[in-house]
Amino acid sequence: MEFTDQLAALSTRAIKQKDIIKTEEATKNALVMPFIQALGYDVFDPSEVIPEYIADVGSKKGEKVDYAIVSDGKVTMLFECKNCGSNLIDCHASQLRRYFHVTTARISVLTNGISYRFFSDLEEPNKMDEKPFMEINLLEIDPQIIPELKKLTKNSFELDKMLLSANDLKYTREIKNLLESEFASPSQELVKFILGNVYTGLKTQPVIEQFTPIVKQAINLLINGRINDRLKSALTSDEEKKEVLEEETIPTKETGVVTTQEELDGFYIVRAILHEVVDVSRVVHRDNKSYFGILLDDNNRKPLCRLHFNTSQKYIGLIASDKTETKQPIQGLNEIYKYANKIKETVGFYEQAQSA
């Protein structure tokens, strides 16, 4: 199974089980061990994964970290697990920091089975950073993170390349969070900066307070304007495209057809959804200029769904029993899971017809 497929399957599992997992041990067995397995490490081979790894630290004897990942005989990653539902921001992970200092590991992971926070020593050698360089949430997997996470898999593990990426990821993440915070509630520093370019009077405290809501309104207008422009573009594009469901699917060899990574990621999510009801080898894709089709048995008369990702507003096309298509807007790949039951029902239509 492809790495993206495995993550999608883990996401499906996490969504189903998160509310019934009550203990740290259950979190490890149901979510963390499968995650480590998805990275390519055999959780039942102590030469690759050491559970309850002990490394005495000064006067602290017999302390254990939940899992140590071993590569070429050296500890490369440490995992500390908390109960599913725990707020990782409130977890100080002091034990993980101590172990990071005395082992050869350069990557440490703090997890509650749903969220995985990856740390390194980018700021000071041999001292775990206070902030993670990467975080992945199984309930909302960011497709842009997947290639970075793949660098930590057993078959692709290259520590030096990962650490170079980690530095960029860490600061990109922090800048993104800062911008989100400023857009939600502009700081005095941001208001002063903007006033310096648009206001000629004295920047007194009353002036700053007067302009703060104006700056926030301007930011909201800018963002909403961009969104409206994209929606108009998407609607115009959709009006120009009137697809007929039973038309022959155009093969991907056709000039001008480009299959994007996002379309493939969507395909893997659909496969992960359907692995419970059908052999996923029967689920295939065919791309063409109008849409990215996902079919059963490589048969264009058995469409399972369609991904319309060629405009800024993305849609998933759901197929009814009469083979009509209904487009549903989605904001990201994870929203495909909202329509899991509908996609499974479509498989059922074809299977019932075949057995009739």
C-alpha positions, -999 to +999 in steps of 0.1 A: +000+000+000+013+035-009+024+057+020-004+082+012-029+052+013-016+042+047-020+077+061-055+079+048-064+045+063-049+057+096-070+089+094-101+068+089-092+047+119-085+077+141-119+093+132-137+061+142-118+053+173-108+086+190-140+088+211-137+052+225-099+052+234-097+060+271-061+050+281-025+057+271-020+020+264-050+019+241-037+050+223-004+032+217-019+000+204-047+015+183-030+046+168+007+051+176+020+016+167+001+016+133+016+051+127+052+038+133+043+008+111+032+031+083+066+048+085+080+014+075+094+002+108+085-032+122+070-026+156+075-063+165+112-062+157+133-049+186+162-042+163+140-015+147+115-004+174+124-006+211+094-002+234+099+014+268+134+024+259+156+030+290+185+055+290+196+065+325+200+103+328+222+115+356+204+108+389+173+098+371+174+060+368+151+036+350+131+063+332+115+051+300+105+067+267+077+049+249+094+040+217+129+043+202+134+039+165+167+023+155+184+026+122+218+011+114+222+002+151+217+038+163+187+054+179+173+079+154+139+089+167+121+089+201+084+087+206+066+098+238+029+090+239+001+107+258-035+096+262-057+102+232-074+136+237-045+151+257-036+186+249+000+183+237+006+220+241+002+216+279+025+186+279+060+197+289+077+165+277+106+170+301+114+133+300+116+134+262+140+164+264+163+145+288+164+115+266+171+136+235+201+150+252+218+117+261+209+096+230+220+097+193+184+106+183+180+139+163+142+136+159+117+133+188+080+129+186+053+139+211+020+124+203-015+117+216-022+093+187-040+119+168-015+148+166+022+141+161+046+169+169+081+165+156+111+182+173+148+184+166+178+205+179+178+233+153+184+261+177+210+246+199+230+214+193+220+184+213+191+203+230+156+196+219+138+228+206+109+242+225+087+243+194+081+216+168+093+219+133+064+198+119+030+187+131+006+163+115-030+158+126-046+125+115-080+141+115-069+168+091-039+156+071-022+184+053-012+170+019+018+194+018+032+178+049+032+142+034+063+145+013+082+159+043+069+131+066+079+106+040+115+116+045+113+099+079+101+066+066+125+036+068+131+034+030+136+071+025+153+081+058+180+107+052+187+126+083+207+154+068+181+162+042+153+160+068+171+184+091+176+209+063+139+207+055+131+209+092+147+243+095+125+257+067+094+239+080+098+252+115+100+289+105+074+286+077+050+272+103+058+299+128+054+327+102+021+312+091+008+311+127+019+346+133+001+359+101-030+341+111-029+357+146-022+392+131-051+388+106-075+377+134-064+405+158-039+431+145-012+439+170-001+475+177+032+468+159+013+459+127-010+489+130+020+512+135+037+497+104+007+502+082+001+538+096+037+546+087+027+541+051-007+557+050-010+582+078+010+614+080+000+626+115+014+616+149+010+579+157-004+584+192-021+557+213-056+571+205-048+571+168-035+535+170-066+524+188-088+543+162-071+526+133-069+490+147-105+481+137-099+498+104-068+477+097-087+445+106-116+455+083-092+462+055-076+428+060-110+411+060-120+429+028-088+419+011-093+382+020-130+382+012-123+399-021-097+373-030-122+345-021-150+361-041-127+365-072-119+328-070-155+318-065-166+338-095-138+322-115-149+288-104-186+294-112-178+308-146-156+278-154-184+254-142-210+270-164-187+264-194-183+227-185-214+205-190-202+170-186-223+140-196-217+111-172-219+083-198-194+098-221-162+078-228-134+087-205-105+103-223-073+085-215-045+104-198-023+102-229-044+129-244-025+161-250-030+187-223-040+163-195-019+168-164-025+146-133-016+166-102-003+153-069-035+167-053-056+145-075-036+115-067-038+122-030-076+124-034-075+091-052-056+075-023-081+088+002-110+073-018-091+040-019-086+041+018-123+047+023-132+018+001-107-007+015-134-019+040-159-028+012-139-038-018-104-049-029-086-016-035-068-030-065-102-028-083-103+010-076-085+028-104-083+064-118-085+079-153-077+115-157-089+138-185-092+175-192-126+180-174-122+159-143-102+132-125-123+101-126-122+072-101-137+040-114-144+004-103-128-023-123-113+002-147-147+005-163-160+039-173-195+026-168-187+021-131-178+056-120-173+059-082-168+096-080-151+125-098-126+150-085-130+185-101-098+201-090-091+223-121-104+255-106-097+273-073-131+260-059-127+222-057-156+198-060-162+161-055-187+146-079-209+119-062-226+092-083-262+081-076-277+048-085-291+062-117-255+074-125-263+111-123-236+132-107-240+157-079-211+181-073-203+190-037-179+218-029-149+209-007-123+232+008-096+205+011-088+168+006-099+158+041-135+168+034-137+138+010-141+117+042-175+135+048-188+116+018-173+082+026-207+066+030-220+079-003-189+066-021-194+032-004-230+031-015-220+036-051-198+005-049-229-013-035-250-003-065-225-020-089-219-051-067-257-057-064-263-053-101-235-077-108-249-104-085-285-099-097 
